Amino acid sequence: SMGEWQVASSTLKGTAVRKKNLSAGASHFFRVRPSGAGDGSAWSFSPPSQAASLAVLSPFLSNLFGGPDAKLVNNQGREATARSLAGQVVAIYCSASWCGPCRQFTPQLVQFYAQMKQAKTPFEVVLLSCDRDKKSFEGYLGHMPWWALDFEASAREEALGKLSVQGIPHLAVCGRDGALIDPKVNLGALNGATMTRWLQGLKG
């Protein structure tokens, strides 16, 4: 059973509401009651919403990146945690600036990423750098619009082993539930049909 309804807020200003302190992994239902609808007996609630749950980072991704609080960085100097990837299709891009085939493929992935973002697809890319020093890593990340696992994270080199990366560029994809669905993507097959399959939890 859903149990008793709880009043989320007794004072609302405007039409947008944020609810804090929700339980991760649990489903939450919401409904609203119009104000000023006559006396108490005449008030009516909207139908309950669809179940809304907070996505939790999968054990696979958590283990790969060194925990849900593992630091991600981008070329704007911003930081996020691995937890922010939960509920999205995640492509893990193993690449380096010294690798010619990587430099050829990166613009194709940038274009695909931009198309998916424009379509509001729940998709994120994380760079696992194979560069030899932080300066090279930062220079190469400057050409990429996505996140990277912090170059100094001990999990970075371990992750390359966990993904069985033997050559680069290498792209591995996890579905929205965070399970690995394609350990080595065919780099010539990045298109909408491939993404549709990834969203369904299927290998591209």
C-alpha positions as CSV (number, residue, x, y, z in Angstrom):
1,S,0.0,0.0,0.0
2,M,1.1,3.6,-0.5
3,G,0.4,4.5,3.1
4,E,-0.8,7.9,4.4
5,W,-0.5,11.0,2.2
6,Q,1.8,13.7,3.7
7,V,1.4,17.4,3.1
8,A,4.6,18.5,1.3
9,S,4.1,22.1,2.1
10,S,1.5,24.2,3.8
11,T,2.6,27.5,2.1
12,L,3.2,27.5,-1.6
13,K,4.3,30.5,-3.7
14,G,4.1,30.1,-7.4
15,T,3.5,26.9,-9.4
16,A,6.9,25.2,-9.1
17,V,7.8,23.1,-6.0
18,R,10.9,21.3,-5.0
19,K,10.8,18.4,-2.5
20,K,13.9,17.7,-0.5
21,N,14.8,14.7,1.7
22,L,13.3,12.0,-0.5
23,S,14.5,8.5,-0.1
24,A,16.8,7.1,-2.8
25,G,15.6,3.9,-4.2
26,A,12.0,4.4,-3.1
27,S,9.1,5.5,-5.2
28,H,7.3,8.7,-4.5
29,F,3.8,9.8,-5.6
30,F,2.6,13.4,-5.7
31,R,-0.8,15.0,-6.0
32,V,-2.1,18.6,-5.7
33,R,-5.2,20.3,-4.5
34,P,-6.4,23.6,-6.0
35,S,-6.5,26.4,-3.5
36,G,-9.6,28.6,-3.1
37,A,-12.0,25.8,-4.2
38,G,-14.7,26.6,-1.7
39,D,-15.2,25.0,1.7
40,G,-13.3,22.0,2.8
41,S,-15.9,19.4,1.7
42,A,-15.7,20.7,-1.9
43,W,-11.9,20.4,-2.2
44,S,-10.7,17.7,-4.5
45,F,-7.2,16.3,-5.2
46,S,-5.7,15.7,-8.6
47,P,-5.1,12.0,-9.4
48,P,-1.8,10.7,-8.0
49,S,1.2,11.2,-10.2
50,Q,3.2,8.4,-11.8
51,A,5.7,6.9,-9.4
52,A,8.8,9.1,-9.2
53,S,12.0,7.6,-7.9
54,L,15.5,9.0,-7.3
55,A,18.0,7.2,-9.5
56,V,20.8,5.5,-7.7
57,L,24.2,5.0,-9.2
58,S,24.6,1.4,-10.1
59,P,27.2,-0.9,-8.3
60,F,29.0,-1.3,-11.7
61,L,29.5,2.4,-12.3
62,S,30.2,3.1,-8.6
63,N,32.9,0.4,-8.6
64,L,34.3,1.6,-11.9
65,F,34.7,5.3,-10.9
66,G,35.7,4.8,-7.3
67,G,32.4,5.4,-5.5
68,P,29.3,7.6,-6.1
69,D,31.2,10.7,-4.8
70,A,34.1,10.2,-7.3
71,K,35.0,13.6,-8.9
72,L,34.1,14.4,-12.5
73,V,35.6,17.5,-14.1
74,N,34.8,19.3,-17.4
75,N,36.6,21.9,-19.5
76,Q,34.7,24.8,-17.9
77,G,36.4,24.1,-14.6
78,R,33.2,22.7,-13.1
79,E,33.0,19.6,-11.0
80,A,30.3,16.9,-10.4
81,T,30.1,13.6,-8.7
82,A,29.7,10.2,-10.4
83,R,26.3,10.1,-8.7
84,S,25.0,12.6,-11.2
85,L,25.2,10.0,-13.9
86,A,22.5,7.8,-12.4
87,G,19.5,7.2,-14.7
88,Q,21.3,8.1,-17.9
89,V,22.9,6.1,-20.7
90,V,26.6,6.5,-19.9
91,A,29.3,6.1,-22.6
92,I,32.8,5.7,-21.1
93,Y,35.3,7.0,-23.6
94,C,38.9,5.8,-23.3
95,S,41.1,8.1,-25.3
96,A,44.3,10.1,-25.4
97,S,45.7,13.1,-27.2
98,W,48.8,11.3,-28.5
99,C,46.6,8.7,-30.3
100,G,45.9,9.6,-34.0
101,P,42.8,7.4,-34.3
102,C,41.4,9.0,-31.1
103,R,41.9,12.5,-32.6
104,Q,40.0,11.4,-35.7
105,F,37.1,9.8,-33.8
106,T,36.6,12.5,-31.1
107,P,34.9,15.0,-33.4
108,Q,32.4,12.3,-34.5
109,L,31.6,11.6,-30.9
110,V,31.3,15.3,-30.2
111,Q,28.7,15.6,-33.0
112,F,26.8,12.6,-31.8
113,Y,26.8,13.9,-28.3
114,A,25.5,17.3,-29.4
115,Q,22.7,15.6,-31.4
116,M,21.6,13.6,-28.4
117,K,21.7,16.6,-26.1
118,Q,19.6,18.6,-28.6
119,A,17.0,15.8,-28.5
120,K,17.1,15.9,-24.7
121,T,18.2,12.3,-24.6
122,P,19.3,11.1,-21.1
123,F,22.9,10.5,-22.2
124,E,26.3,11.4,-20.8
125,V,29.9,10.7,-21.9
126,V,32.7,10.3,-19.4
127,L,36.4,10.5,-20.5
128,L,38.8,8.0,-19.1
129,S,42.0,9.6,-20.1
130,C,45.0,7.5,-21.3
131,D,47.2,10.6,-21.5
132,R,50.6,10.5,-19.8
133,D,50.3,13.8,-17.9
134,K,47.7,16.1,-16.5
135,K,48.6,19.0,-18.9
136,S,48.0,16.8,-22.0
137,F,44.7,15.5,-20.4
138,E,43.5,19.1,-19.8
139,G,44.4,20.2,-23.3
140,Y,42.5,17.3,-24.9
141,L,39.5,17.7,-22.6
142,G,39.3,21.2,-24.0
143,H,38.0,19.8,-27.2
144,M,35.2,17.8,-25.4
145,P,31.8,19.0,-24.1
146,W,31.4,16.1,-21.6
147,W,32.8,15.1,-18.2
148,A,36.0,13.3,-17.4
149,L,37.0,11.2,-14.4
150,D,39.6,13.3,-12.5
151,F,43.0,12.6,-14.0
152,E,44.5,12.1,-10.5
153,A,41.9,9.6,-9.4
154,S,43.4,6.3,-8.5
155,A,40.3,4.6,-10.0
156,R,41.2,5.9,-13.5
157,E,43.8,3.4,-14.5
158,E,42.0,0.6,-12.6
159,A,38.9,1.4,-14.6
160,L,40.8,0.8,-17.9
161,G,41.6,-2.7,-16.6
162,K,38.1,-3.4,-15.5
163,L,36.8,-2.5,-19.0
164,S,39.5,-4.7,-20.6
165,V,40.7,-1.8,-22.7
166,Q,43.5,-3.2,-25.0
167,G,43.5,-0.4,-27.6
168,I,42.1,3.1,-28.0
169,P,39.8,4.8,-28.9
170,H,37.5,2.5,-26.9
171,L,33.9,3.2,-26.1
172,A,31.9,1.2,-23.5
173,V,28.2,1.9,-22.8
174,C,26.0,1.4,-19.8
175,G,22.2,1.5,-20.0
176,R,20.0,3.7,-17.8
177,D,20.1,1.2,-15.0
178,G,23.9,1.5,-15.0
179,A,24.6,-2.1,-16.2
180,L,27.2,-2.6,-18.9
181,I,25.4,-3.4,-22.1
182,D,28.1,-2.9,-24.7
183,P,31.7,-3.4,-23.5
184,K,33.2,-2.3,-26.9
185,V,31.0,-0.2,-29.2
186,N,31.4,-0.3,-32.9
187,L,32.6,3.2,-33.4
188,G,31.2,3.4,-36.9
189,A,27.6,2.9,-35.8
190,L,26.8,6.0,-33.7
191,N,23.3,6.9,-34.8
192,G,19.8,7.3,-33.5
193,A,18.9,3.7,-33.9
194,T,21.9,2.7,-31.8
195,M,20.8,5.1,-29.0
196,T,17.2,3.7,-29.1
197,R,18.7,0.3,-28.4
198,W,20.9,1.6,-25.6
199,L,17.8,3.4,-24.0
200,Q,16.1,0.0,-24.1
201,G,19.1,-1.6,-22.3
202,L,20.1,-3.5,-25.5
203,K,23.5,-3.7,-27.2
204,G,23.7,-1.2,-30.0
